[in-house]
Amino acid sequence: MAILHVVQFDFKQDVAPATQQENCTHLFILEFDSIEQQEYYKSLDPVHADFASRILPLVDSFKITAFRESDFQGVSELG
């Protein structure tokens, strides 16, 4: 199943120990072609709204972080 506007979707359960200390156990990364597509998905997409309405009751907490690929230009290793 494709998610409209999402270029890439990754899911990872085994997050780094430092992140687990923040009570984070899962990581979802969504990549979009533009800020406009990201905003549509976050605010207007009916499939995302349906998913959120079903998953949020099962989640204790969540964090959203947005970044651009250009934020990491010149970074060879994250530590």
C-alpha positions in Angstrom: 0.0 0.0 0.0 1.4 3.4 -0.9 1.0 6.4 1.3 0.2 9.4 -0.9 2.9 12.1 -0.7 5.4 9.9 1.3 8.6 9.2 -0.7 10.1 6.8 1.9 8.9 5.2 5.1 11.2 3.4 7.5 10.4 1.7 10.8 12.9 0.6 13.4 12.3 -0.9 16.8 15.8 -1.3 18.2 16.6 2.3 18.9 19.8 3.5 20.5 20.2 3.1 24.3 20.3 6.8 24.9 17.0 7.2 23.1 15.5 4.3 25.1 16.3 6.3 28.2 13.8 8.9 26.9 11.2 6.1 26.8 11.4 5.9 23.1 11.0 2.3 21.8 10.1 2.8 18.1 11.1 5.2 15.4 9.2 6.0 12.2 10.9 8.1 9.5 8.8 9.5 6.7 10.4 11.3 3.8 8.5 13.9 1.6 9.4 15.7 -1.6 8.4 19.1 -0.2 7.3 20.9 3.0 3.8 21.3 1.4 3.4 17.6 1.0 4.6 17.1 4.6 2.0 19.6 5.9 -0.7 18.0 3.8 0.0 14.6 5.2 0.3 15.9 8.8 -2.8 18.1 8.7 -5.2 17.0 5.9 -4.6 13.5 4.7 -7.6 11.3 5.5 -5.6 8.1 5.6 -3.1 9.6 8.1 -6.0 11.0 10.2 -7.6 7.5 10.3 -4.3 5.9 11.2 -3.7 8.5 14.0 -7.1 8.0 15.4 -6.5 4.3 15.8 -2.9 4.3 17.0 -2.8 7.3 19.4 -4.9 5.5 22.0 -2.2 2.8 22.1 0.7 5.2 22.5 2.0 6.6 25.8 3.8 9.5 24.2 5.4 10.6 20.9 7.8 13.1 19.5 7.8 14.7 16.1 11.1 16.0 14.7 11.4 17.6 11.2 14.6 18.0 9.4 15.9 18.6 5.9 18.6 16.6 4.2 20.6 19.8 3.9 20.7 20.0 7.8 23.2 17.1 7.5 25.4 18.2 4.7 29.1 17.8 5.6 28.2 15.4 8.5 30.1 12.1 7.9 29.2 10.3 11.2 26.5 10.9 13.8 27.6 10.0 17.3 
